[in-house]
Amino acid sequence: MTNPDAPQASSEGKPTFLCRIGTIFLLSSVKGEFDKYQEDMCNALQGDPRVQWVKRRKLNTDFCVHLAVYPDANDSDSDEIMRGSDAMRAVNLDRPILFKMVVPIKNQPQHHHADDIPTDTYWVAWDGVVVMILWRHDNKGLPRSGGQIVLQLLEEVCKTVSLGVLNQACPPACSNVFMHSDLIVNQVEGLDEPRVLEADRTTVEISTPPNEQPEDVLIDLFYAFGRPSLYFARQKNLGRRIIDLETVAWARASRLLSHYAAHVEASALPVKGRIGARWKNRGWRSEVRSLSAQTWVCMTGIELMLRKWKELKNDFTDAAVEQSCMPIYETDYTDDVAIIESIDLSRLESMSTQVESRLDNRLISLATAGGAISGGITGALVSLLGG
């Protein structure tokens, strides 16, 4: 896909860079001051021997926010997912922290054992949610292991100031720190901001204004694509929780049906077998009511989250269209969106309603029968007393 409005690439001797974008949430267990978060992080980074320098800009705290974010389902049990009690507090700063890191190639982690780490020098911008990492690119292929060291560094640095990080992988099982699209960055005369030139599968060609310093190239990229990347990160995090919550809802519904099916099967057995089966499945009605209530809790949570997710989806789409940068996100975007937009709660709702209705009808029948028996006994006693 080519952007017809973009200028033709012409580096004119300017270095080419490769940039990767990821989501690494800065986590705090207590609600603090945004200036303090920035100061602590900058001091911790500056104190790490792998970091050559750190730059920060004055924050406008009116635009800094705390976000509720959710971990992957593998790190939470189903009750935590249902109640949202595993939610964590993330910090988003309105200005990224910028730093340069130099790590010997032999000390950097490999991605899927790919021995192709391209450099020992990276420039990094991070606002507590969106991380962008940049290095000089020699056009000799796309290294799978390039830049993976940034997660390890941020984890270790944050730990020294009692903060944490959460890396949001594209699919939960993916070990890649970044989105799957690589940004090949060429400097082009006559531009005033970065533009997407063309995209081919997971490679996106970007043109940027010429800059003497790599960190200036990175800042241009961050201010061009940081906002859609933030909306993308938030939408994806909430979307994954919706998918996980639907899975929990169906698990509860499956258990509900298994209890009800066991009761129905027991009713069809001969008297002797029926007594044993019912004893084995005793208490099933209270369990079914509890599971039904939990299924309703899940469905309510999904509906509420879907409304917020749709708002974030619109924000992301608007920002990506405004910057003409949707190709950067398409590989990591479409699958989750298709799953979430296909969610239909009507079957879950119908299932819970029918089981509850049958339980209620049985209670009514028992009450009616009990009333009739009681009335008959009372009538007989009156007749006897009258006689």
C-alpha positions in Angstrom: 0.0 0.0 0.0 1.4 3.4 -1.0 0.4 6.8 0.2 0.0 8.9 -3.0 0.4 12.2 -1.1 3.8 11.3 0.4 7.0 12.6 -1.2 9.4 10.2 -2.9 12.1 9.0 -0.5 15.5 10.5 -0.9 17.9 10.2 2.0 20.6 12.2 0.2 23.3 10.6 2.4 21.3 10.8 5.6 21.4 7.7 7.8 18.5 5.3 7.7 16.9 4.2 11.0 14.7 1.4 12.1 12.0 2.2 14.7 9.8 -0.2 16.7 6.8 0.7 18.8 5.5 -1.2 21.8 3.3 -0.9 24.8 5.0 -0.9 28.2 2.8 0.3 31.0 4.5 2.1 34.0 2.8 0.7 37.1 2.4 2.3 40.5 0.8 0.7 43.5 -0.1 4.1 45.0 -1.4 7.2 43.4 1.4 9.7 43.3 2.4 13.0 41.7 3.3 12.9 38.0 6.3 15.1 38.4 7.6 12.7 41.0 7.1 9.7 38.7 9.1 11.5 36.0 11.9 12.6 38.4 12.2 9.1 40.0 12.4 7.4 36.6 14.9 9.8 35.1 17.1 9.5 38.2 16.9 5.7 38.1 17.7 5.6 34.4 20.6 8.0 34.8 22.0 5.8 37.5 22.0 2.7 35.3 25.4 2.1 33.6 23.7 1.1 30.4 22.1 4.5 30.0 24.4 7.3 28.6 22.1 10.2 29.1 18.5 11.0 29.9 16.4 14.0 28.8 13.0 15.1 30.1 10.7 18.0 29.4 8.5 19.9 31.8 5.1 18.1 32.2 1.7 19.6 31.8 0.1 17.6 34.6 -3.4 18.5 33.4 -2.7 16.1 30.5 -1.1 13.3 32.6 -3.4 10.6 33.6 -3.7 7.4 35.7 -5.1 4.5 33.7 -6.7 1.2 34.9 -5.0 -1.6 33.0 -5.5 -5.4 33.1 -2.9 -8.2 33.0 -3.1 -11.2 30.7 -5.5 -13.8 31.8 -2.7 -16.3 32.5 -1.6 -14.0 35.4 -5.1 -13.9 37.0 -7.7 -16.4 38.2 -11.2 -16.4 36.8 -12.7 -14.7 39.9 -10.3 -11.8 39.5 -11.2 -11.5 35.9 -14.9 -11.6 36.7 -14.7 -8.9 39.4 -11.9 -6.9 37.8 -9.9 -7.1 41.1 -6.7 -7.6 39.3 -6.7 -4.2 37.6 -3.5 -2.2 38.0 -2.8 1.5 38.0 -0.7 2.7 35.0 0.9 6.2 34.6 0.8 8.1 31.3 2.9 11.2 31.1 2.1 13.9 28.5 5.8 14.2 27.6 8.0 11.2 26.9 11.3 10.5 28.7 14.1 10.3 26.2 17.3 8.4 26.8 20.2 6.7 25.0 21.2 3.2 26.0 24.4 1.3 25.0 24.4 -2.4 25.8 27.0 -4.9 24.4 25.5 -7.2 21.9 26.5 -10.2 23.9 24.4 -8.9 26.9 21.2 -8.4 24.9 18.4 -11.0 24.9 17.5 -12.8 21.6 14.0 -13.1 20.3 13.2 -16.8 19.6 17.0 -17.5 19.6 17.5 -15.3 16.6 21.2 -14.3 16.7 20.8 -11.1 14.8 21.1 -8.3 17.3 21.9 -5.3 15.1 23.6 -2.8 17.4 24.7 -1.9 20.9 23.2 1.6 20.7 19.6 2.6 20.9 17.6 5.8 21.4 14.4 5.3 23.4 11.3 7.5 24.1 8.7 6.4 26.7 5.7 8.2 28.2 4.7 5.4 30.6 2.6 3.6 28.0 4.0 4.0 24.5 7.7 3.1 24.0 9.5 3.8 20.7 13.1 2.6 20.2 15.3 3.7 17.3 18.6 2.6 15.9 20.7 3.0 12.8 19.7 0.6 10.1 22.0 -0.8 7.5 19.3 -2.2 5.2 20.6 -5.8 5.5 17.4 -7.4 6.7 15.1 -6.9 9.6 16.6 -8.2 12.9 14.1 -10.1 15.0 16.1 -9.4 18.2 16.7 -5.7 17.7 15.7 -3.6 20.7 14.3 -6.4 22.9 16.7 -5.3 25.7 14.5 -2.2 26.4 12.0 -4.3 28.4 14.7 -5.8 30.6 16.2 -2.4 31.3 12.9 -0.8 32.2 11.9 -3.7 34.4 15.2 -3.5 36.4 15.2 0.3 36.6 11.6 0.7 37.7 12.1 -1.9 40.4 14.8 0.4 42.0 12.2 3.1 42.6 9.3 0.8 43.7 7.5 1.0 40.4 6.7 -1.8 37.9 6.1 -2.4 34.2 3.6 -4.5 32.2 4.5 -5.3 28.7 1.4 -5.8 26.5 2.3 -8.3 23.8 0.3 -8.4 20.6 -1.3 -11.8 21.3 -0.9 -12.8 24.9 1.4 -15.8 24.1 3.8 -13.6 22.0 7.3 -13.0 23.5 7.9 -10.0 21.2 8.2 -6.7 23.1 6.9 -4.7 20.1 4.1 -4.5 17.6 4.8 -6.6 14.5 5.3 -3.6 12.1 8.9 -2.4 11.6 9.3 1.3 10.7 12.0 1.9 8.1 12.8 5.6 8.6 14.4 7.7 5.8 15.1 11.4 6.1 13.7 13.5 3.3 14.3 17.2 2.5 11.2 19.4 2.4 9.1 17.6 5.1 7.8 19.3 8.2 6.6 16.1 9.9 6.9 12.3 9.5 4.7 10.6 6.9 3.9 7.0 6.0 5.3 6.4 2.5 4.2 2.8 1.9 3.6 -0.5 3.6 4.3 -4.1 2.7 3.1 -6.7 5.2 4.9 -5.9 8.4 7.3 -3.3 7.0 6.3 0.4 6.9 8.3 3.0 5.1 8.4 6.3 6.9 9.8 9.7 5.6 10.9 12.2 8.2 12.4 15.7 8.1 16.2 15.7 8.2 17.8 16.0 11.6 21.4 15.9 12.8 20.7 13.9 15.9 18.9 10.6 16.1 17.0 11.6 19.2 15.5 14.4 17.2 14.3 11.9 14.6 12.8 9.8 17.4 11.0 12.8 18.9 9.5 13.6 15.5 8.2 10.1 15.2 6.8 10.1 18.8 4.9 13.3 18.3 3.5 12.0 15.0 2.5 8.5 16.1 2.5 8.7 19.9 -1.2 9.6 20.2 -2.6 6.9 17.9 -0.3 4.5 19.6 -1.6 5.5 23.0 -5.2 4.9 21.9 -4.2 1.7 20.3 -2.6 0.5 23.5 -5.6 1.3 25.7 -8.1 -0.2 23.2 -6.1 -3.4 23.0 -5.8 -3.7 26.7 -9.5 -3.3 27.3 -10.3 -5.5 24.3 -8.2 -8.4 25.7 -10.0 -8.1 29.0 -13.4 -8.3 27.2 -12.3 -11.4 25.4 -11.0 -12.9 28.7 -14.3 -12.0 30.5 -16.3 -13.7 27.8 -14.3 -16.8 28.2 -15.0 -16.8 32.0 -18.7 -16.2 31.3 -18.9 -19.3 29.0 -16.9 -21.4 31.6 -19.5 -20.4 34.3 -22.4 -21.2 31.9 -20.8 -24.5 31.0 -20.6 -25.5 34.7 -24.2 -24.3 35.1 -25.4 -26.6 32.3 -23.4 -29.6 33.5 -25.2 -29.3 36.9 -28.6 -29.0 35.3 -27.9 -31.9 32.9 -26.8 -34.1 35.8 -30.1 -33.4 37.6 -32.1 -34.1 34.4 -30.2 -37.4 33.8 -30.8 -38.4 37.5 -34.5 -37.9 37.1 -34.6 -40.5 34.3 -33.0 -43.2 36.4 -34.8 -46.0 38.2 -35.7 -45.1 41.8 -32.7 -46.7 43.4 -30.2 -45.1 41.0 -32.1 -41.8 41.2 -31.7 -41.5 44.9 -27.9 -42.1 44.7 -27.5 -39.7 41.8 -29.4 -37.0 43.5 -27.5 -37.4 46.7 -24.2 -37.2 44.7 -25.5 -34.0 43.0 -27.1 -32.5 46.2 -26.9 -28.7 46.5 -27.0 -28.4 42.7 -29.8 -25.8 42.8 -27.8 -23.3 45.0 -24.7 -23.9 42.8 -26.7 -23.3 39.6 -28.1 -20.1 41.0 -24.6 -18.9 42.0 -23.2 -19.7 38.6 -26.1 -18.0 36.9 -25.5 -14.9 39.0 -21.8 -15.0 38.1 -22.7 -15.3 34.4 -24.8 -12.2 34.7 -22.0 -10.3 36.4 -19.7 -11.3 33.5 -22.3 -10.2 30.9 -22.8 -6.9 32.6 -19.1 -6.2 32.7 -18.7 -7.1 29.1 -21.5 -4.7 28.1 -20.0 -1.8 30.1 -16.5 -2.5 28.8 -17.8 -2.7 25.2 -19.1 0.8 25.4 -15.8 2.1 26.6 -13.9 0.0 24.0 -16.0 1.4 21.2 -15.1 5.0 22.3 -11.4 4.1 22.4 -11.7 2.4 19.0 -13.2 5.6 17.5 -10.5 7.7 19.2 -7.8 5.4 17.7 -9.3 5.3 14.2 -9.7 9.1 14.1 -6.1 9.7 15.3 -4.7 7.1 12.9 -6.7 8.5 9.9 -5.6 12.0 10.9 -1.9 11.0 10.7 -2.4 8.6 7.8 -0.6 5.9 9.8 -3.1 3.0 10.0 -0.6 0.6 8.2 1.6 0.7 11.3 -1.1 -1.0 13.4 -3.1 -3.2 11.0 -1.2 -6.4 11.6 -1.9 -6.2 15.4 -5.3 -4.6 15.1 -7.7 -6.5 13.0 -7.8 -9.9 14.7 -8.8 -8.6 18.1 -11.4 -6.2 16.6 -13.0 -9.0 14.6 -13.3 -11.2 17.7 -14.7 -8.5 19.9 -17.2 -7.3 17.3 -18.5 -10.8 16.9 -19.4 -11.2 20.6 -23.1 -12.0 21.0 -24.4 -12.2 24.6 -27.9 -13.3 23.6 -27.1 -17.0 23.9 -25.6 -16.6 27.4 -28.5 -14.5 28.5 -31.1 -17.0 27.1 -29.4 -19.9 28.7 -29.3 -18.3 32.2 -32.8 -17.1 31.9 -34.2 -20.5 30.9 -32.4 -22.4 33.7 -33.5 -19.8 36.3 -37.1 -19.9 34.9 -37.3 -23.7 35.3 -35.9 -23.5 38.8 -38.5 -20.9 39.7 -41.3 -22.9 38.1 -40.3 -26.0 40.1 -40.5 -23.9 43.3 -43.9 -22.6 42.4 -45.1 -26.2 41.7 -43.8 -27.4 45.0 -45.4 -24.5 46.8 -48.7 -25.1 45.0 -48.6 -28.8 45.8 -47.7 -28.1 49.3 -50.6 -25.7 49.7 -53.0 -28.3 48.2 -51.8 -31.0 50.6 -51.9 -28.6 53.5 -55.4 -27.6 52.6 -56.5 -31.2 52.3 -55.1 -32.1 55.7 -56.7 -29.1 57.3 -60.1 -30.0 55.7 -59.9 -33.5 57.0 -59.1 -32.3 60.5 -62.0 -29.9 60.5 -64.3 -32.8 59.3 -63.0 -35.1 62.1 -63.5 -32.4 64.7 -66.9 -31.6 63.5 -67.9 -35.2 63.6 
